[in-house]
Amino acid sequence: MAAGLSLHRADLARFGELFDAVACERIAPEQLDCVLLTDGELAAGDFTLELAEQLRYAGPWGQAFPEPLFDGEFTLADWRVVGETHLRLRLRHHGLAAPLDAMWFGGYDGTPPPSRVRTAYALDVNEWNGTRRLQLLLRHVEPA
């Protein structure tokens, strides 16, 4: 037999019970709520490639200094599946004439996205075939 601990099912069950009791004692219920903090909504004039580039190079972003994340409501202008589970969308903002390009990785579950969405997103630069364009990277999407 290898050196080390040998745990039985009863030991694991007891450990789980004790761990849960200590966690419930020390963790406030609101700490278990799923909360997404954003930097708020952007004005129509803020949806620019220049701002996306400034944010890209303003990092480094990390755990204690998260990448800016914005939120807002949009109307779905168009969408298509990319790969098997990703969505490329075109979203209309009430203050802009042209729709915005957006990418939602892992967002396709076999059903069409809602016609109006509230989303949390990061501004990004999409580089393809030598062309640089503004793109929203959707981090959270819900019906509006």
Order of alpha helices (4+ residues) and beta strands (2+ residues): alpha-alpha-beta-beta-beta-beta-beta
